[in-house]
Amino acid sequence: MNIPPIDLSHFSIEYIIVIMAGIILYLLYYVFTKDSDYNKNIRSVATVVEELNREIFYLKKKITKTQDSIKENSQRMTDEVIYQEIERSVYDMVTPLTDVLQQLQENINSLEAEIDSRVSHLENGVKQISIPSSVHGNDDEKIISLFKQSVSIDTISKELHISKPEVEFVLKINKLQ
């Protein structure tokens, strides 16, 4: 393969200048388009950087607030403040118990009053039931001796002028019937 030699004599300097001008114009167009692409990229990067800076600013602000809050909450409480806090907590827990105990005491007092009332009522009832006046130690001995002599209860009551239940009562007390 043989390539024919190029004859430069036909080309004049004007052609070379036109070709060079075309190349320069192409290079200028290329540089201009690349420059606009770079500018677009730089603007988008600048927008992202600006957003990141804004986020960093808000995060720093939030961190500062959080640190301040932690400092406020983490300050050591004095012994006096701790004692007062414990005392208040204990008081809050004991108050309902105290109320319940007072209610129980009131219930106990009312039950005691009711029991005392019932006991006094029973005592009054017992006082009204009296042992027969005719039953004395001498009558007891007479009832027992007559009963041992096989005298009937009816006869004993008539003879001693006391009621039949009184005779039975004396015999039961002495375990003879």
TIVO-2410 file (N, C-alpha, C; in nm, 3 decimals):
# residues 177
REC num residu      c1      c2      c3 atome chaine
REC   1      M   0.079  -0.114   0.000     N      A
REC   1      M   0.000   0.000   0.000    CA      A
REC   1      M   0.086   0.124   0.000     C      A
REC   2      N   0.054   0.186  -0.090     N      A
REC   2      N   0.130   0.307  -0.112    CA      A
REC   2      N   0.038   0.426  -0.098     C      A
REC   3      I   0.074   0.516  -0.012     N      A
REC   3      I  -0.007   0.635   0.008    CA      A
REC   3      I   0.058   0.744  -0.076     C      A
REC   4      P  -0.024   0.810  -0.155     N      A
REC   4      P   0.034   0.916  -0.236    CA      A
REC   4      P   0.076   1.034  -0.148     C      A
REC   5      P   0.182   1.094  -0.178     N      A
REC   5      P   0.228   1.208  -0.098    CA      A
REC   5      P   0.136   1.327  -0.116     C      A
REC   6      I   0.124   1.404  -0.009     N      A
REC   6      I   0.037   1.521  -0.010    CA      A
REC   6      I   0.119   1.638  -0.063     C      A
REC   7      D   0.058   1.702  -0.147     N      A
REC   7      D   0.125   1.817  -0.206    CA      A
REC   7      D   0.075   1.942  -0.133     C      A
REC   8      L   0.165   2.006  -0.067     N      A
REC   8      L   0.130   2.121   0.013    CA      A
REC   8      L   0.134   2.250  -0.072     C      A
REC   9      S   0.169   2.243  -0.185     N      A
REC   9      S   0.178   2.362  -0.266    CA      A
REC   9      S   0.038   2.415  -0.301     C      A
REC  10      H  -0.055   2.327  -0.308     N      A
REC  10      H  -0.190   2.370  -0.338    CA      A
REC  10      H  -0.255   2.443  -0.222     C      A
REC  11      F  -0.210   2.410  -0.109     N      A
REC  11      F  -0.265   2.477   0.010    CA      A
REC  11      F  -0.194   2.609   0.025     C      A
REC  12      S  -0.267   2.702   0.039     N      A
REC  12      S  -0.206   2.831   0.063    CA      A
REC  12      S  -0.219   2.863   0.209     C      A
REC  13      I  -0.155   2.965   0.241     N      A
REC  13      I  -0.155   3.009   0.382    CA      A
REC  13      I  -0.297   3.048   0.419     C      A
REC  14      E  -0.373   3.093   0.330     N      A
REC  14      E  -0.509   3.135   0.363    CA      A
REC  14      E  -0.594   3.014   0.404     C      A
REC  15      Y  -0.573   2.904   0.334     N      A
REC  15      Y  -0.647   2.785   0.374    CA      A
REC  15      Y  -0.606   2.740   0.512     C      A
REC  16      I  -0.480   2.746   0.536     N      A
REC  16      I  -0.429   2.704   0.666    CA      A
REC  16      I  -0.486   2.796   0.774     C      A
REC  17      I  -0.495   2.924   0.748     N      A
REC  17      I  -0.549   3.018   0.847    CA      A
REC  17      I  -0.697   2.989   0.868     C      A
REC  18      V  -0.771   2.959   0.762     N      A
REC  18      V  -0.913   2.929   0.774    CA      A
REC  18      V  -0.932   2.799   0.855     C      A
REC  19      I  -0.849   2.700   0.825     N      A
REC  19      I  -0.858   2.573   0.900    CA      A
REC  19      I  -0.824   2.598   1.046     C      A
REC  20      M  -0.718   2.677   1.068     N      A
REC  20      M  -0.677   2.707   1.205    CA      A
REC  20      M  -0.787   2.786   1.274     C      A
REC  21      A  -0.852   2.879   1.205     N      A
REC  21      A  -0.961   2.957   1.263    CA      A
REC  21      A  -1.078   2.864   1.297     C      A
REC  22      G  -1.104   2.765   1.209     N      A
REC  22      G  -1.210   2.667   1.234    CA      A
REC  22      G  -1.178   2.585   1.358     C      A
REC  23      I  -1.051   2.546   1.368     N      A
REC  23      I  -1.010   2.466   1.486    CA      A
REC  23      I  -1.023   2.552   1.613     C      A
REC  24      I  -0.981   2.678   1.604     N      A
REC  24      I  -0.989   2.767   1.721    CA      A
REC  24      I  -1.135   2.789   1.759     C      A
REC  25      L  -1.222   2.809   1.656     N      A
REC  25      L  -1.364   2.827   1.686    CA      A
REC  25      L  -1.422   2.701   1.749     C      A
REC  26      Y  -1.383   2.584   1.698     N      A
REC  26      Y  -1.429   2.459   1.757    CA      A
REC  26      Y  -1.380   2.447   1.901     C      A
REC  27      L  -1.254   2.482   1.924     N      A
REC  27      L  -1.198   2.477   2.059    CA      A
REC  27      L  -1.272   2.575   2.150     C      A
REC  28      L  -1.302   2.695   2.098     N      A
REC  28      L  -1.377   2.792   2.178    CA      A
REC  28      L  -1.517   2.740   2.211     C      A
REC  29      Y  -1.582   2.680   2.111     N      A
REC  29      Y  -1.713   2.622   2.136    CA      A
REC  29      Y  -1.704   2.511   2.240     C      A
REC  30      Y  -1.604   2.425   2.224     N      A
REC  30      Y  -1.583   2.315   2.319    CA      A
REC  30      Y  -1.559   2.367   2.460     C      A
REC  31      V  -1.473   2.466   2.471     N      A
REC  31      V  -1.442   2.525   2.602    CA      A
REC  31      V  -1.567   2.591   2.659     C      A
REC  32      F  -1.642   2.662   2.575     N      A
REC  32      F  -1.762   2.729   2.624    CA      A
REC  32      F  -1.864   2.627   2.675     C      A
REC  33      T  -1.891   2.519   2.600     N      A
REC  33      T  -1.988   2.418   2.645    CA      A
REC  33      T  -1.939   2.347   2.770     C      A
REC  34      K  -1.811   2.315   2.775     N      A
REC  34      K  -1.755   2.252   2.895    CA      A
REC  34      K  -1.764   2.347   3.014     C      A
REC  35      D  -1.737   2.474   2.988     N      A
REC  35      D  -1.743   2.573   3.095    CA      A
REC  35      D  -1.886   2.583   3.149     C      A
REC  36      S  -1.986   2.582   3.061     N      A
REC  36      S  -2.125   2.589   3.108    CA      A
REC  36      S  -2.161   2.462   3.186     C      A
REC  37      D  -2.113   2.344   3.142     N      A
REC  37      D  -2.135   2.220   3.218    CA      A
REC  37      D  -2.071   2.229   3.356     C      A
REC  38      Y  -1.947   2.280   3.359     N      A
REC  38      Y  -1.877   2.294   3.488    CA      A
REC  38      Y  -1.953   2.393   3.579     C      A
REC  39      N  -2.003   2.502   3.517     N      A
REC  39      N  -2.078   2.600   3.596    CA      A
REC  39      N  -2.205   2.537   3.655     C      A
REC  40      K  -2.274   2.456   3.575     N      A
REC  40      K  -2.393   2.388   3.627    CA      A
REC  40      K  -2.355   2.296   3.743     C      A
REC  41      N  -2.248   2.220   3.722     N      A
REC  41      N  -2.203   2.128   3.827    CA      A
REC  41      N  -2.161   2.205   3.952     C      A
REC  42      I  -2.091   2.316   3.933     N      A
REC  42      I  -2.046   2.396   4.046    CA      A
REC  42      I  -2.166   2.455   4.119     C      A
REC  43      R  -2.266   2.501   4.045     N      A
REC  43      R  -2.386   2.555   4.109    CA      A
REC  43      R  -2.460   2.447   4.189     C      A
REC  44      S  -2.473   2.328   4.133     N      A
REC  44      S  -2.542   2.221   4.206    CA      A
REC  44      S  -2.461   2.182   4.331     C      A
REC  45      V  -2.327   2.176   4.319     N      A
REC  45      V  -2.242   2.146   4.434    CA      A
REC  45      V  -2.256   2.258   4.537     C      A
REC  46      A  -2.259   2.382   4.490     N      A
REC  46      A  -2.273   2.496   4.581    CA      A
REC  46      A  -2.407   2.489   4.654     C      A
REC  47      T  -2.513   2.451   4.585     N      A
REC  47      T  -2.645   2.437   4.649    CA      A
REC  47      T  -2.642   2.328   4.755     C      A
REC  48      V  -2.582   2.216   4.722     N      A
REC  48      V  -2.572   2.105   4.819    CA      A
REC  48      V  -2.489   2.148   4.940     C      A
REC  49      V  -2.377   2.218   4.914     N      A
REC  49      V  -2.292   2.264   5.024    CA      A
REC  49      V  -2.368   2.363   5.111     C      A
REC  50      E  -2.445   2.451   5.047     N      A
REC  50      E  -2.523   2.548   5.124    CA      A
REC  50      E  -2.627   2.476   5.211     C      A
REC  51      E  -2.695   2.376   5.156     N      A
REC  51      E  -2.792   2.299   5.235    CA      A
REC  51      E  -2.723   2.226   5.350     C      A
REC  52      L  -2.606   2.170   5.321     N      A
REC  52      L  -2.531   2.101   5.427    CA      A
REC  52      L  -2.490   2.199   5.537     C      A
REC  53      N  -2.446   2.318   5.497     N      A
REC  53      N  -2.408   2.420   5.597    CA      A
REC  53      N  -2.529   2.458   5.683     C      A
REC  54      R  -2.644   2.471   5.618     N      A
REC  54      R  -2.766   2.505   5.692    CA      A
REC  54      R  -2.800   2.393   5.792     C      A
REC  55      E  -2.791   2.269   5.745     N      A
REC  55      E  -2.818   2.154   5.834    CA      A
REC  55      E  -2.718   2.150   5.949     C      A
REC  56      I  -2.592   2.176   5.919     N      A
REC  56      I  -2.489   2.179   6.023    CA      A
REC  56      I  -2.520   2.287   6.125     C      A
REC  57      F  -2.565   2.403   6.077     N      A
REC  57      F  -2.599   2.513   6.167    CA      A
REC  57      F  -2.712   2.471   6.262     C      A
REC  58      Y  -2.819   2.412   6.205     N      A
REC  58      Y  -2.932   2.369   6.288    CA      A
REC  58      Y  -2.891   2.258   6.385     C      A
REC  59      L  -2.807   2.167   6.339     N      A
REC  59      L  -2.761   2.060   6.427    CA      A
REC  59      L  -2.676   2.116   6.542     C      A
REC  60      K  -2.588   2.213   6.510     N      A
REC  60      K  -2.508   2.275   6.616    CA      A
REC  60      K  -2.597   2.345   6.718     C      A
REC  61      K  -2.701   2.413   6.667     N      A
REC  61      K  -2.794   2.481   6.755    CA      A
REC  61      K  -2.866   2.381   6.845     C      A
REC  62      K  -2.908   2.270   6.785     N      A
REC  62      K  -2.978   2.165   6.860    CA      A
REC  62      K  -2.885   2.102   6.964     C      A
REC  63      I  -2.761   2.078   6.926     N      A
REC  63      I  -2.663   2.021   7.019    CA      A
REC  63      I  -2.640   2.115   7.136     C      A
REC  64      T  -2.630   2.244   7.107     N      A
REC  64      T  -2.611   2.342   7.214    CA      A
REC  64      T  -2.729   2.341   7.310     C      A
REC  65      K  -2.852   2.338   7.258     N      A
REC  65      K  -2.969   2.332   7.344    CA      A
REC  65      K  -2.969   2.204   7.428     C      A
REC  66      T  -2.934   2.093   7.364     N      A
REC  66      T  -2.931   1.966   7.436    CA      A
REC  66      T  -2.826   1.969   7.545     C      A
REC  67      Q  -2.709   2.023   7.515     N      A
REC  67      Q  -2.603   2.032   7.617    CA      A
REC  67      Q  -2.648   2.120   7.733     C      A
REC  68      D  -2.712   2.233   7.702     N      A
REC  68      D  -2.762   2.320   7.809    CA      A
REC  68      D  -2.864   2.247   7.895     C      A
REC  69      S  -2.952   2.174   7.829     N      A
REC  69      S  -3.054   2.098   7.903    CA      A
REC  69      S  -2.990   1.992   7.991     C      A
REC  70      I  -2.890   1.925   7.938     N      A
REC  70      I  -2.819   1.822   8.016    CA      A
REC  70      I  -2.749   1.886   8.135     C      A
REC  71      K  -2.688   2.002   8.112     N      A
REC  71      K  -2.620   2.071   8.223    CA      A
REC  71      K  -2.719   2.109   8.332     C      A
REC  72      E  -2.839   2.158   8.291     N      A
REC  72      E  -2.939   2.196   8.390    CA      A
REC  72      E  -2.987   2.076   8.469     C      A
REC  73      N  -3.007   1.964   8.399     N      A
REC  73      N  -3.060   1.845   8.465    CA      A
REC  73      N  -2.954   1.767   8.542     C      A
REC  74      S  -2.831   1.784   8.506     N      A
REC  74      S  -2.727   1.701   8.569    CA      A
REC  74      S  -2.660   1.769   8.686     C      A
REC  75      Q  -2.702   1.891   8.720     N      A
REC  75      Q  -2.641   1.957   8.835    CA      A
REC  75      Q  -2.675   1.874   8.958     C      A
REC  76      R  -2.577   1.854   9.042     N      A
REC  76      R  -2.596   1.772   9.161    CA      A
REC  76      R  -2.693   1.841   9.256     C      A
REC  77      M  -2.780   1.761   9.309     N      A
REC  77      M  -2.874   1.813   9.405    CA      A
REC  77      M  -2.806   1.816   9.542     C      A
REC  78      T  -2.833   1.917   9.616     N      A
REC  78      T  -2.773   1.926   9.749    CA      A
REC  78      T  -2.843   1.825   9.840     C      A
REC  79      D  -2.779   1.796   9.951     N      A
REC  79      D  -2.836   1.701  10.046    CA      A
REC  79      D  -2.971   1.749  10.097     C      A
REC  80      E  -2.981   1.878  10.117     N      A
REC  80      E  -3.106   1.935  10.167    CA      A
REC  80      E  -3.219   1.915  10.065     C      A
REC  81      V  -3.189   1.937   9.936     N      A
REC  81      V  -3.290   1.920   9.831    CA      A
REC  81      V  -3.329   1.773   9.822     C      A
REC  82      I  -3.230   1.684   9.830     N      A
REC  82      I  -3.259   1.540   9.825    CA      A
REC  82      I  -3.348   1.502   9.944     C      A
REC  83      Y  -3.313   1.553  10.064     N      A
REC  83      Y  -3.391   1.523  10.184    CA      A
REC  83      Y  -3.535   1.571  10.168     C      A
REC  84      Q  -3.552   1.693  10.114     N      A
REC  84      Q  -3.686   1.747  10.095    CA      A
REC  84      Q  -3.764   1.665   9.992     C      A
REC  85      E  -3.696   1.622   9.887     N      A
REC  85      E  -3.762   1.541   9.784    CA      A
REC  85      E  -3.807   1.407   9.842     C      A
REC  86      I  -3.721   1.345   9.921     N      A
REC  86      I  -3.756   1.217   9.984    CA      A
REC  86      I  -3.871   1.238  10.081     C      A
REC  87      E  -3.863   1.344  10.160     N      A
REC  87      E  -3.969   1.372  10.257    CA      A
REC  87      E  -4.103   1.393  10.188     C      A
REC  88      R  -4.102   1.466  10.077     N      A
REC  88      R  -4.225   1.489  10.002    CA      A
REC  88      R  -4.279   1.358   9.945     C      A
REC  89      S  -4.190   1.274   9.893     N      A
REC  89      S  -4.234   1.147   9.836    CA      A
REC  89      S  -4.293   1.057   9.944     C      A
REC  90      V  -4.226   1.052  10.059     N      A
REC  90      V  -4.276   0.969  10.169    CA      A
REC  90      V  -4.411   1.022  10.216     C      A
REC  91      Y  -4.422   1.154  10.229     N      A
REC  91      Y  -4.549   1.214  10.272    CA      A
REC  91      Y  -4.660   1.178  10.174     C      A
REC  92      D  -4.630   1.185  10.043     N      A
REC  92      D  -4.730   1.151   9.942    CA      A
REC  92      D  -4.773   1.005   9.952     C      A
REC  93      M  -4.680   0.916   9.990     N      A
REC  93      M  -4.714   0.775  10.003    CA      A
REC  93      M  -4.787   0.746  10.135     C      A
REC  94      V  -4.754   0.819  10.241     N      A
REC  94      V  -4.810   0.791  10.373    CA      A
REC  94      V  -4.949   0.853  10.389     C      A
REC  95      T  -4.977   0.961  10.324     N      A
REC  95      T  -5.105   1.030  10.338    CA      A
REC  95      T  -5.225   0.937  10.313     C      A
REC  96      P  -5.228   0.861  10.204     N      A
REC  96      P  -5.342   0.770  10.186    CA      A
REC  96      P  -5.351   0.665  10.297     C      A
REC  97      L  -5.235   0.617  10.343     N      A
REC  97      L  -5.237   0.518  10.451    CA      A
REC  97      L  -5.293   0.579  10.579     C      A
REC  98      T  -5.256   0.702  10.607     N      A
REC  98      T  -5.307   0.770  10.725    CA      A
REC  98      T  -5.460   0.785  10.716     C      A
REC  99      D  -5.507   0.821  10.600     N      A
REC  99      D  -5.652   0.834  10.581    CA      A
REC  99      D  -5.723   0.701  10.605     C      A
REC 100      V  -5.666   0.594  10.553     N      A
REC 100      V  -5.725   0.462  10.571    CA      A
REC 100      V  -5.723   0.423  10.718     C      A
REC 101      L  -5.611   0.450  10.787     N      A
REC 101      L  -5.602   0.418  10.929    CA      A
REC 101      L  -5.703   0.498  11.010     C      A
REC 102      Q  -5.722   0.623  10.977     N      A
REC 102      Q  -5.822   0.704  11.047    CA      A
REC 102      Q  -5.962   0.647  11.025     C      A
REC 103      Q  -5.990   0.606  10.904     N      A
REC 103      Q  -6.121   0.545  10.874    CA      A
REC 103      Q  -6.138   0.417  10.953     C      A
REC 104      L  -6.033   0.335  10.960     N      A
REC 104      L  -6.039   0.211  11.038    CA      A
REC 104      L  -6.062   0.242  11.186     C      A
REC 105      Q  -5.992   0.343  11.239     N      A
REC 105      Q  -6.010   0.382  11.379    CA      A
REC 105      Q  -6.153   0.426  11.405     C      A
REC 106      E  -6.210   0.503  11.314     N      A
REC 106      E  -6.349   0.545  11.328    CA      A
REC 106      E  -6.443   0.425  11.327     C      A
REC 107      N  -6.417   0.329  11.238     N      A
REC 107      N  -6.499   0.207  11.233    CA      A
REC 107      N  -6.487   0.129  11.363     C      A
REC 108      I  -6.364   0.117  11.415     N      A
REC 108      I  -6.342   0.045  11.540    CA      A
REC 108      I  -6.415   0.117  11.653     C      A
REC 109      N  -6.406   0.249  11.659     N      A
REC 109      N  -6.475   0.325  11.763    CA      A
REC 109      N  -6.625   0.306  11.755     C      A
REC 110      S  -6.680   0.308  11.634     N      A
REC 110      S  -6.825   0.289  11.621    CA      A
REC 110      S  -6.864   0.147  11.662     C      A
REC 111      L  -6.780   0.046  11.628     N      A
REC 111      L  -6.808  -0.092  11.670    CA      A
REC 111      L  -6.800  -0.105  11.822     C      A
REC 112      E  -6.700  -0.040  11.882     N      A
REC 112      E  -6.689  -0.045  12.028    CA      A
REC 112      E  -6.811   0.018  12.094     C      A
REC 113      A  -6.856   0.130  12.039     N      A
REC 113      A  -6.976   0.195  12.095    CA      A
REC 113      A  -7.096   0.104  12.081     C      A
REC 114      E  -7.110   0.038  11.967     N      A
REC 114      E  -7.223  -0.052  11.946    CA      A
REC 114      E  -7.214  -0.172  12.039     C      A
REC 115      I  -7.093  -0.226  12.057     N      A
REC 115      I  -7.074  -0.341  12.148    CA      A
REC 115      I  -7.106  -0.298  12.290     C      A
REC 116      D  -7.057  -0.180  12.332     N      A
REC 116      D  -7.087  -0.130  12.467    CA      A
REC 116      D  -7.237  -0.114  12.486     C      A
REC 117      S  -7.303  -0.062  12.383     N      A
REC 117      S  -7.448  -0.045  12.391    CA      A
REC 117      S  -7.518  -0.180  12.407     C      A
REC 118      R  -7.478  -0.276  12.329     N      A
REC 118      R  -7.540  -0.410  12.336    CA      A
REC 118      R  -7.512  -0.475  12.472     C      A
REC 119      V  -7.386  -0.461  12.521     N      A
REC 119      V  -7.352  -0.520  12.650    CA      A
REC 119      V  -7.435  -0.458  12.761     C      A
REC 120      S  -7.449  -0.325  12.759     N      A
REC 120      S  -7.529  -0.260  12.864    CA      A
REC 120      S  -7.676  -0.301  12.852     C      A
REC 121      H  -7.724  -0.318  12.728     N      A
REC 121      H  -7.861  -0.364  12.708    CA      A
REC 121      H  -7.878  -0.505  12.766     C      A
REC 122      L  -7.780  -0.592  12.740     N      A
REC 122      L  -7.787  -0.728  12.794    CA      A
REC 122      L  -7.779  -0.728  12.946     C      A
REC 123      E  -7.692  -0.641  13.002     N      A
REC 123      E  -7.681  -0.632  13.147    CA      A
REC 123      E  -7.813  -0.588  13.208     C      A
REC 124      N  -7.879  -0.491  13.145     N      A
REC 124      N  -8.009  -0.448  13.195    CA      A
REC 124      N  -8.111  -0.560  13.187     C      A
REC 125      G  -8.105  -0.637  13.080     N      A
REC 125      G  -8.197  -0.751  13.066    CA      A
REC 125      G  -8.171  -0.857  13.171     C      A
REC 126      V  -8.043  -0.881  13.201     N      A
REC 126      V  -8.008  -0.982  13.301    CA      A
REC 126      V  -8.049  -0.934  13.440     C      A
REC 127      K  -8.035  -0.805  13.465     N      A
REC 127      K  -8.075  -0.752  13.596    CA      A
REC 127      K  -8.225  -0.769  13.618     C      A
REC 128      Q  -8.302  -0.761  13.510     N      A
REC 128      Q  -8.446  -0.778  13.524    CA      A
REC 128      Q  -8.483  -0.922  13.554     C      A
REC 129      I  -8.400  -1.013  13.504     N      A
REC 129      I  -8.422  -1.154  13.536    CA      A
REC 129      I  -8.352  -1.178  13.668     C      A
REC 130      S  -8.425  -1.199  13.769     N      A
REC 130      S  -8.362  -1.218  13.899    CA      A
REC 130      S  -8.386  -1.360  13.947     C      A
REC 131      I  -8.297  -1.401  14.031     N      A
REC 131      I  -8.312  -1.533  14.091    CA      A
REC 131      I  -8.429  -1.522  14.189     C      A
REC 132      P  -8.514  -1.618  14.192     N      A
REC 132      P  -8.630  -1.609  14.280    CA      A
REC 132      P  -8.588  -1.581  14.425     C      A
REC 133      S  -8.663  -1.491  14.485     N      A
REC 133      S  -8.628  -1.447  14.620    CA      A
REC 133      S  -8.652  -1.556  14.723     C      A
REC 134      S  -8.740  -1.647  14.692     N      A
REC 134      S  -8.770  -1.751  14.789    CA      A
REC 134      S  -8.665  -1.860  14.794     C      A
REC 135      V  -8.579  -1.864  14.689     N      A
REC 135      V  -8.479  -1.969  14.686    CA      A
REC 135      V  -8.359  -1.919  14.763     C      A
REC 136      H  -8.333  -1.977  14.873     N      A
REC 136      H  -8.220  -1.943  14.956    CA      A
REC 136      H  -8.148  -2.071  14.990     C      A
REC 137      G  -8.042  -2.054  15.062     N      A
REC 137      G  -7.966  -2.173  15.101    CA      A
REC 137      G  -8.047  -2.272  15.182     C      A
REC 138      N  -8.131  -2.224  15.272     N      A
REC 138      N  -8.213  -2.314  15.354    CA      A
REC 138      N  -8.314  -2.387  15.267     C      A
REC 139      D  -8.376  -2.315  15.171     N      A
REC 139      D  -8.474  -2.378  15.081    CA      A
REC 139      D  -8.405  -2.483  14.995     C      A
REC 140      D  -8.282  -2.451  14.952     N      A
REC 140      D  -8.207  -2.548  14.869    CA      A
REC 140      D  -8.189  -2.678  14.948     C      A
REC 141      E  -8.149  -2.666  15.071     N      A
REC 141      E  -8.126  -2.786  15.153    CA      A
REC 141      E  -8.256  -2.864  15.173     C      A
REC 142      K  -8.367  -2.792  15.194     N      A
REC 142      K  -8.496  -2.858  15.215    CA      A
REC 142      K  -8.539  -2.930  15.088     C      A
REC 143      I  -8.520  -2.862  14.971     N      A
REC 143      I  -8.559  -2.922  14.842    CA      A
REC 143      I  -8.478  -3.049  14.820     C      A
REC 144      I  -8.347  -3.042  14.844     N      A
REC 144      I  -8.259  -3.157  14.820    CA      A
REC 144      I  -8.297  -3.272  14.915     C      A
REC 145      S  -8.321  -3.242  15.043     N      A
REC 145      S  -8.352  -3.350  15.139    CA      A
REC 145      S  -8.486  -3.414  15.105     C      A
REC 146      L  -8.587  -3.333  15.064     N      A
REC 146      L  -8.716  -3.389  15.027    CA      A
REC 146      L  -8.705  -3.473  14.899     C      A
REC 147      F  -8.628  -3.427  14.803     N      A
REC 147      F  -8.611  -3.500  14.677    CA      A
REC 147      F  -8.543  -3.634  14.703     C      A
REC 148      K  -8.444  -3.635  14.798     N      A
REC 148      K  -8.374  -3.759  14.831    CA      A
REC 148      K  -8.468  -3.856  14.905     C      A
REC 149      Q  -8.571  -3.800  14.965     N      A
REC 149      Q  -8.668  -3.885  15.034    CA      A
REC 149      Q  -8.776  -3.933  14.937     C      A
REC 150      S  -8.757  -3.908  14.808     N      A
REC 150      S  -8.845  -3.950  14.699    CA      A
REC 150      S  -8.979  -3.877  14.700     C      A
REC 151      V  -8.977  -3.754  14.745     N      A
REC 151      V  -9.096  -3.671  14.739    CA      A
REC 151      V  -9.103  -3.611  14.599     C      A
REC 152      S  -9.219  -3.604  14.540     N      A
REC 152      S  -9.232  -3.553  14.403    CA      A
REC 152      S  -9.210  -3.402  14.399     C      A
REC 153      I  -9.177  -3.352  14.280     N      A
REC 153      I  -9.147  -3.210  14.260    CA      A
REC 153      I  -9.272  -3.128  14.288     C      A
REC 154      D  -9.387  -3.175  14.248     N      A
REC 154      D  -9.512  -3.102  14.272    CA      A
REC 154      D  -9.537  -3.087  14.423     C      A
REC 155      T  -9.513  -3.192  14.494     N      A
REC 155      T  -9.536  -3.190  14.639    CA      A
REC 155      T  -9.437  -3.096  14.706     C      A
REC 156      I  -9.308  -3.099  14.661     N      A
REC 156      I  -9.206  -3.012  14.720    CA      A
REC 156      I  -9.245  -2.866  14.696     C      A
REC 157      S  -9.290  -2.833  14.577     N      A
REC 157      S  -9.326  -2.694  14.546    CA      A
REC 157      S  -9.445  -2.648  14.630     C      A
REC 158      K  -9.541  -2.735  14.653     N      A
REC 158      K  -9.658  -2.698  14.734    CA      A
REC 158      K  -9.619  -2.682  14.880     C      A
REC 159      E  -9.537  -2.773  14.927     N      A
REC 159      E  -9.502  -2.772  15.069    CA      A
REC 159      E  -9.417  -2.651  15.106     C      A
REC 160      L  -9.322  -2.611  15.013     N      A
REC 160      L  -9.232  -2.501  15.043    CA      A
REC 160      L  -9.285  -2.366  14.990     C      A
REC 161      H  -9.399  -2.370  14.925     N      A
REC 161      H  -9.461  -2.250  14.866    CA      A
REC 161      H  -9.369  -2.179  14.764     C      A
REC 162      I  -9.313  -2.259  14.676     N      A
REC 162      I  -9.232  -2.207  14.565    CA      A
REC 162      I  -9.279  -2.273  14.436     C      A
REC 163      S  -9.240  -2.214  14.323     N      A
REC 163      S  -9.289  -2.267  14.195    CA      A
REC 163      S  -9.214  -2.395  14.157     C      A
REC 164      K  -9.280  -2.471  14.073     N      A
REC 164      K  -9.223  -2.598  14.025    CA      A
REC 164      K  -9.092  -2.571  13.950     C      A
REC 165      P  -9.083  -2.468  13.858     N      A
REC 165      P  -8.957  -2.442  13.789    CA      A
REC 165      P  -8.844  -2.407  13.886     C      A
REC 166      E  -8.875  -2.341  13.997     N      A
REC 166      E  -8.770  -2.310  14.093    CA      A
REC 166      E  -8.715  -2.437  14.156     C      A
REC 167      V  -8.802  -2.531  14.185     N      A
REC 167      V  -8.758  -2.659  14.242    CA      A
REC 167      V  -8.669  -2.732  14.141     C      A
REC 168      E  -8.713  -2.735  14.016     N      A
REC 168      E  -8.633  -2.800  13.911    CA      A
REC 168      E  -8.498  -2.731  13.894     C      A
REC 169      F  -8.499  -2.601  13.905     N      A
REC 169      F  -8.374  -2.523  13.892    CA      A
REC 169      F  -8.275  -2.563  14.001     C      A
REC 170      V  -8.320  -2.570  14.123     N      A
REC 170      V  -8.231  -2.606  14.235    CA      A
REC 170      V  -8.177  -2.749  14.216     C      A
REC 171      L  -8.263  -2.837  14.170     N      A
REC 171      L  -8.219  -2.976  14.150    CA      A
REC 171      L  -8.115  -2.985  14.036     C      A
REC 172      K  -8.136  -2.905  13.931     N      A
REC 172      K  -8.040  -2.907  13.820    CA      A
REC 172      K  -7.906  -2.847  13.863     C      A
REC 173      I  -7.909  -2.741  13.941     N      A
REC 173      I  -7.785  -2.680  13.988    CA      A
REC 173      I  -7.705  -2.779  14.071     C      A
REC 174      N  -7.775  -2.856  14.150     N      A
REC 174      N  -7.706  -2.954  14.236    CA      A
REC 174      N  -7.690  -3.090  14.167     C      A
REC 175      K  -7.722  -3.095  14.043     N      A
REC 175      K  -7.704  -3.212  13.957    CA      A
REC 175      K  -7.776  -3.334  14.011     C      A
REC 176      L  -7.893  -3.312  14.057     N      A
REC 176      L  -7.973  -3.422  14.107    CA      A
REC 176      L  -8.080  -3.462  14.006     C      A
REC 177      Q  -8.100  -3.388  13.908     N      A
REC 177      Q  -8.200  -3.422  13.809    CA      A
REC 177      Q  -8.141  -3.418  13.672     C      A
***
